[in-house]
Structure formats: C-alpha cells, structure tokens
C-alpha cells in the first residue's frame, strides 16, 4: 500500500461513516470539520479523497461519539462488495477464495483498508495477516474492527456460510462484545495475541465460489490494474504538476512556465508526464473540471465569469468542455447541486 497521505479513494467510505455517525446523533458538520471535505463533495459519488482525509473524519467521529463498544464492527458491516466498485466485482467473480484473497491484497489500495494485508503460507493453508503497525494508536482498534468486519461481510457475499476461518487472533484485549467476533469468524478468536490474523484451510480456500466467472474475473482484474495505475500516477510527478495548477485557482500557467519553475526544459516535462501515461493538457483539463465544479457549486458567478476564470476565451468553449467531462451542461450541473442531498440529513 502507499502512504496514507498519498492514497486517493472514492468518497463512498466517508459517506458510510457519516451515516453511522448521524444515526448516533453526531452532526455531519462535526464529522467533516477540518477534513477539507464539503457536504456537496461528500454527496457526489465521483468525488475522491485522500486516506488522510478519511482518517481525520474517523478521528472526528470517535471524538464526537465517545466510547461506543463495537462501533468499528457496526461501521464495517455497512461495507458491501458493491461499495468498492470494480475491486469488489473482481472478488465476487473470482474462481476461489484463495484467488480472491490474492487479488484483494494485490490491489488493496483500491479498497478502504488502513491495515496492510499480507498472505503467508502454512503448508497448503493460508494465514491472512492484518498488519496494523502503521495504523495510529488512537484509531487502531476501531480500524481493525472495521476492516475485519467489512472483510467478513464480503466473505458472506462471496460464499454461503460466510468467512471460512479455521482460527483467528487479534492483538487488542478481549472486548465485552467478543461474541460478535465469534459470529463473524465462525470460530472463537484469541485476543491479546501477537498479531491480527486468520487461518483458512486449503479445502475452503480452493473450493469453487458460487458466482465464479473466470472471464469476468480477468476483465475486472485488468480494470483494477489500470485504475490503480491511474491513481498512483496522480501521486507521482503528475501529482506535483496538478498541485501546482491548483495552487492559484483561476491562473492556469503554461507548460513553459511550470517547466521554468521546476528548472527543467519543457521537453523534459512532457517526457516525464508521458512516462506516467498523461499529458500537461490532460492535467489542465482535470484541474479545470475540479475548479468548475467548485465554482458552480459554491459561488454565484455567471457561466461567462467562470469560463473567464478558467481561461476560456468564450463561454461556449467552457460549455462544450464541461459537457464532455460530466455529460450534462454547466447549468444543469448547478441546478442538480442546488438541492440538499437526499441521503444525508439536511443542514448537517
């Protein structure tokens, strides 16, 4: 996995967490305080946030709700395979639980996990380890509970009978709600252990899954690979360029100016971006789309003013570009964002 601050993920996980918090009386404003996530961005499934932003949201949630036994399990059970997009479909269509586990770990940055999963062979059996050594102390147990419950939930969707554990262990002390782990694991776990891990026997690992579709699994895995590549690109050199373009909204610099600031030739800048599968024009369009959505949502600027702010010579050019990005006109997009989200409490 990449460092927390570099990983971008869909906003879906944040939506699920804020719903859990709202049901327990915590206002949305308290969940989002200091995260840099707006209510409008939260309601848009196309929004991407960093893992660091989600971590901030989780801290707000735990601070605002106070001690709530089993909250991590409650949150984790909200996650379904459909919550993960193509990563979830790849698991669902895998031929066996072993192949699903391998894909899950290979493309773990497409999930919402904070623990680092790894697979260790025990003969023909497999030990799945949830390494929490990089998870901050103040949120560690919540996140291990959440990630494990989400994983167990996925297992129920992949195969009848749920999680095929032979044994299970967790590093934190035995909680008062330990019986809930018995149900999720299918066995009684050991607590206060040296690691967080689950052992699965070979027979369960290699039994065919009911929704297996090898062709679909290969297609989904390829899409996972492409998606992960794109997300990592934004954390490389192209991510630096994107951040530079966003530094002064409304003042999109030329490629030559950015190259000069980076003390490199324009040709070298183009070559670096090409190596990461993108281009300066693509990054400018990406930034313009981000800014356009923000200006349409949070300001009363006219379309002509927004077009000028984004560097378009005429409103028609902005209108056409926006329709390519979102499939609707800027005016229609603004109208769709003028009403409070239906699935979140209004005013929170």
TIMARLO-295990 format. One record per residue (C-alpha): x, y, z. Coordinates in steps of 0.1 Angstrom, whole numbers. Layout:
N
+-------+-------+-------+
!  east ! north !    up !
+-------+-------+-------+
!     X !     Y !     Z !
...
+-------+-------+-------+
//
This chain:
348
+-------+-------+-------+
!  east ! north !    up !
+-------+-------+-------+
!     0 !     0 !     0 !
!    10 !    36 !    -5 !
!    14 !    60 !    24 !
!   -19 !    72 !    38 !
!   -14 !   108 !    27 !
!    -9 !    97 !    -9 !
!   -37 !    73 !   -14 !
!   -68 !    86 !   -31 !
!  -101 !    67 !   -27 !
!  -137 !    72 !   -35 !
!  -158 !    92 !   -11 !
!  -181 !    62 !    -6 !
!  -164 !    51 !    26 !
!  -167 !    86 !    41 !
!  -204 !    85 !    32 !
!  -209 !    53 !    51 !
!  -191 !    65 !    81 !
!  -210 !    98 !    83 !
!  -243 !    78 !    81 !
!  -232 !    57 !   111 !
!  -223 !    88 !   130 !
!  -256 !   106 !   121 !
!  -277 !    76 !   133 !
!  -259 !    80 !   167 !
!  -266 !   118 !   168 !
!  -234 !   133 !   156 !
!  -239 !   162 !   131 !
!  -223 !   160 !    97 !
!  -206 !   193 !   103 !
!  -187 !   178 !   132 !
!  -176 !   147 !   112 !
!  -163 !   169 !    83 !
!  -147 !   196 !   104 !
!  -111 !   202 !    93 !
!  -112 !   174 !    67 !
!  -114 !   196 !    36 !
!  -145 !   176 !    25 !
!  -176 !   196 !    19 !
!  -212 !   183 !    22 !
!  -216 !   187 !   -16 !
!  -184 !   168 !   -23 !
!  -195 !   141 !     2 !
!  -228 !   136 !   -17 !
!  -211 !   132 !   -51 !
!  -200 !    96 !   -57 !
!  -175 !   108 !   -82 !
!  -155 !   126 !   -55 !
!  -121 !   112 !   -45 !
!  -105 !   120 !   -12 !
!   -72 !   110 !     4 !
!   -69 !    83 !    31 !
!   -55 !   111 !    54 !
!   -88 !   130 !    50 !
!  -108 !    99 !    59 !
!   -86 !    93 !    89 !
!   -93 !   129 !   100 !
!  -130 !   122 !    96 !
!  -127 !    90 !   117 !
!  -110 !   109 !   145 !
!  -137 !   135 !   145 !
!  -163 !   107 !   146 !
!  -146 !    89 !   175 !
!  -141 !   121 !   194 !
!  -177 !   133 !   189 !
!  -193 !   100 !   198 !
!  -171 !    90 !   227 !
!  -167 !    53 !   237 !
!  -191 !    31 !   219 !
!  -184 !    -7 !   222 !
!  -184 !   -24 !   189 !
!  -186 !     8 !   168 !
!  -159 !    -5 !   144 !
!  -178 !   -36 !   138 !
!  -210 !   -17 !   132 !
!  -193 !     5 !   107 !
!  -176 !   -24 !    89 !
!  -208 !   -42 !    84 !
!  -221 !   -13 !    63 !
!  -195 !   -21 !    36 !
!  -206 !   -45 !     8 !
!  -187 !   -56 !   -23 !
!  -206 !   -31 !   -43 !
!  -191 !    -3 !   -21 !
!  -157 !   -10 !   -37 !
!  -166 !    -7 !   -74 !
!  -145 !   -28 !   -97 !
!  -124 !   -42 !   -69 !
!  -155 !   -57 !   -53 !
!  -166 !   -72 !   -86 !
!  -132 !   -87 !   -91 !
!  -135 !  -105 !   -58 !
!  -171 !  -116 !   -64 !
!  -162 !  -132 !   -98 !
!  -130 !  -149 !   -85 !
!  -129 !  -187 !   -90 !
!  -119 !  -195 !   -54 !
!  -114 !  -178 !   -21 !
!   -76 !  -182 !   -25 !
!   -76 !  -163 !   -58 !
!  -100 !  -136 !   -43 !
!   -76 !  -131 !   -14 !
!   -46 !  -128 !   -38 !
!   -65 !  -102 !   -59 !
!   -77 !   -84 !   -27 !
!   -41 !   -80 !   -15 !
!   -26 !   -72 !   -49 !
!   -50 !   -43 !   -54 !
!   -56 !   -34 !   -18 !
!   -51 !     4 !   -25 !
!   -85 !     2 !   -43 !
!  -102 !    -7 !   -10 !
!  -107 !    14 !    21 !
!   -85 !    -6 !    43 !
!   -59 !    10 !    66 !
!   -43 !   -22 !    78 !
!   -17 !   -38 !    55 !
!   -29 !   -72 !    45 !
!    -4 !   -99 !    36 !
!    -7 !  -136 !    29 !
!    15 !  -163 !    45 !
!    16 !  -199 !    35 !
!    11 !  -226 !    62 !
!    16 !  -256 !    41 !
!   -15 !  -256 !    18 !
!   -33 !  -234 !    43 !
!   -32 !  -196 !    43 !
!   -27 !  -171 !    71 !
!   -42 !  -137 !    63 !
!   -25 !  -111 !    84 !
!   -39 !   -76 !    91 !
!    -7 !   -57 !    99 !
!   -16 !   -26 !   119 !
!    19 !   -14 !   127 !
!    14 !    17 !   106 !
!   -21 !    25 !   119 !
!   -21 !    53 !   145 !
!   -27 !    42 !   181 !
!   -58 !    63 !   187 !
!   -78 !    47 !   159 !
!   -61 !    13 !   157 !
!   -88 !    -9 !   173 !
!  -116 !     9 !   155 !
!  -100 !     4 !   121 !
!   -90 !   -32 !   127 !
!  -126 !   -39 !   137 !
!  -140 !   -20 !   108 !
!  -117 !   -36 !    82 !
!  -122 !   -71 !    96 !
!  -160 !   -67 !    97 !
!  -160 !   -54 !    61 !
!  -139 !   -83 !    50 !
!  -162 !  -108 !    68 !
!  -192 !   -92 !    52 !
!  -176 !   -96 !    18 !
!  -170 !  -133 !    25 !
!  -207 !  -138 !    32 !
!  -214 !  -123 !    -2 !
!  -189 !  -144 !   -20 !
!  -198 !  -178 !    -5 !
!  -226 !  -194 !    16 !
!  -217 !  -197 !    53 !
!  -195 !  -167 !    54 !
!  -159 !  -165 !    65 !
!  -142 !  -199 !    63 !
!  -118 !  -193 !    92 !
!  -101 !  -222 !   109 !
!   -87 !  -199 !   137 !
!   -85 !  -162 !   143 !
!   -65 !  -139 !   166 !
!   -64 !  -102 !   174 !
!   -38 !   -80 !   192 !
!   -62 !   -60 !   213 !
!   -76 !   -73 !   246 !
!  -108 !   -93 !   247 !
!  -137 !   -69 !   244 !
!  -170 !   -71 !   262 !
!  -186 !   -78 !   228 !
!  -163 !  -107 !   219 !
!  -193 !  -129 !   210 !
!  -197 !  -107 !   179 !
!  -163 !  -118 !   166 !
!  -173 !  -154 !   172 !
!  -202 !  -149 !   148 !
!  -181 !  -131 !   122 !
!  -152 !  -155 !   122 !
!  -172 !  -187 !   126 !
!  -147 !  -197 !   154 !
!  -138 !  -182 !   188 !
!  -108 !  -159 !   183 !
!   -78 !  -155 !   206 !
!   -73 !  -119 !   219 !
!   -42 !  -102 !   232 !
!   -23 !  -122 !   205 !
!    10 !  -113 !   188 !
!    -8 !  -103 !   155 !
!   -42 !   -99 !   139 !
!   -46 !  -129 !   116 !
!   -70 !  -155 !   103 !
!   -60 !  -190 !    92 !
!   -80 !  -206 !    64 !
!   -76 !  -242 !    54 !
!   -68 !  -254 !    19 !
!  -101 !  -271 !    13 !
!  -121 !  -238 !    20 !
!   -95 !  -218 !     0 !
!   -98 !  -239 !   -31 !
!  -135 !  -247 !   -32 !
!  -153 !  -231 !   -62 !
!  -172 !  -200 !   -54 !
!  -208 !  -199 !   -64 !
!  -206 !  -167 !   -85 !
!  -172 !  -176 !  -101 !
!  -168 !  -162 !  -136 !
!  -131 !  -166 !  -148 !
!  -136 !  -144 !  -179 !
!  -152 !  -117 !  -159 !
!  -126 !  -121 !  -131 !
!   -98 !  -115 !  -157 !
!  -116 !   -84 !  -171 !
!  -121 !   -70 !  -136 !
!   -85 !   -76 !  -126 !
!   -73 !   -58 !  -157 !
!   -95 !   -28 !  -149 !
!   -82 !   -29 !  -113 !
!   -47 !   -27 !  -126 !
!   -55 !     2 !  -149 !
!   -74 !    21 !  -121 !
!   -46 !    15 !   -96 !
!   -20 !    28 !  -122 !
!   -40 !    60 !  -127 !
!   -44 !    67 !   -90 !
!    -7 !    61 !   -84 !
!     2 !    84 !  -113 !
!   -16 !   112 !   -96 !
!     8 !   107 !   -66 !
!    39 !   109 !   -88 !
!    53 !   137 !  -109 !
!    20 !   144 !  -125 !
!     5 !   148 !   -90 !
!    31 !   176 !   -83 !
!    21 !   193 !  -115 !
!   -16 !   190 !  -107 !
!   -10 !   205 !   -72 !
!     9 !   234 !   -89 !
!   -20 !   240 !  -113 !
!   -44 !   241 !   -83 !
!   -22 !   265 !   -62 !
!   -37 !   296 !   -77 !
!   -73 !   290 !   -89 !
!   -81 !   310 !  -120 !
!   -44 !   314 !  -130 !
!   -36 !   283 !  -151 !
!     1 !   286 !  -160 !
!    16 !   275 !  -193 !
!    36 !   244 !  -197 !
!    67 !   265 !  -203 !
!    62 !   285 !  -170 !
!    57 !   253 !  -150 !
!    89 !   238 !  -166 !
!   108 !   270 !  -157 !
!    96 !   268 !  -121 !
!   108 !   232 !  -119 !
!   142 !   242 !  -135 !
!   137 !   218 !  -164 !
!   132 !   220 !  -202 !
!    96 !   219 !  -215 !
!   105 !   188 !  -235 !
!   117 !   171 !  -203 !
!    85 !   179 !  -185 !
!    64 !   165 !  -214 !
!    86 !   133 !  -214 !
!    81 !   128 !  -176 !
!    44 !   132 !  -179 !
!    43 !   108 !  -209 !
!    61 !    82 !  -189 !
!    33 !    84 !  -163 !
!     7 !    80 !  -190 !
!    -7 !   115 !  -190 !
!     0 !   150 !  -205 !
!     0 !   186 !  -195 !
!   -32 !   192 !  -214 !
!   -49 !   163 !  -196 !
!   -39 !   177 !  -162 !
!   -51 !   212 !  -171 !
!   -85 !   197 !  -181 !
!   -86 !   177 !  -149 !
!   -79 !   208 !  -128 !
!  -104 !   229 !  -148 !
!  -131 !   203 !  -142 !
!  -123 !   203 !  -104 !
!  -124 !   241 !  -103 !
!  -155 !   244 !  -125 !
!  -175 !   220 !  -102 !
!  -164 !   240 !   -71 !
!  -173 !   274 !   -87 !
!  -206 !   262 !  -100 !
!  -215 !   247 !   -66 !
!  -202 !   273 !   -41 !
!  -204 !   306 !   -59 !
!  -230 !   328 !   -77 !
!  -206 !   336 !  -106 !
!  -222 !   336 !  -140 !
!  -212 !   310 !  -166 !
!  -193 !   336 !  -185 !
!  -174 !   346 !  -154 !
!  -165 !   310 !  -146 !
!  -154 !   305 !  -182 !
!  -131 !   335 !  -180 !
!  -118 !   325 !  -146 !
!  -108 !   291 !  -161 !
!   -90 !   306 !  -190 !
!  -116 !   300 !  -218 !
!  -118 !   327 !  -244 !
!  -156 !   323 !  -247 !
!  -184 !   307 !  -226 !
!  -193 !   283 !  -255 !
!  -159 !   266 !  -252 !
!  -164 !   261 !  -214 !
!  -199 !   248 !  -220 !
!  -187 !   222 !  -246 !
!  -158 !   211 !  -224 !
!  -180 !   207 !  -193 !
!  -204 !   185 !  -213 !
!  -175 !   163 !  -223 !
!  -165 !   159 !  -186 !
!  -198 !   154 !  -169 !
!  -223 !   145 !  -197 !
!  -245 !   175 !  -187 !
!  -243 !   213 !  -192 !
!  -229 !   236 !  -165 !
!  -264 !   250 !  -159 !
!  -279 !   215 !  -154 !
!  -250 !   206 !  -131 !
!  -255 !   237 !  -110 !
!  -293 !   230 !  -107 !
!  -286 !   194 !   -96 !
!  -264 !   207 !   -67 !
!  -288 !   234 !   -56 !
!  -309 !   209 !   -36 !
!  -297 !   193 !    -3 !
!  -286 !   157 !    -7 !
!  -315 !   133 !    -2 !
!  -295 !   106 !    17 !
!  -279 !   130 !    42 !
!  -297 !   150 !    69 !
!  -303 !   185 !    57 !
!  -284 !   212 !    74 !
!  -257 !   189 !    88 !
+-------+-------+-------+
//
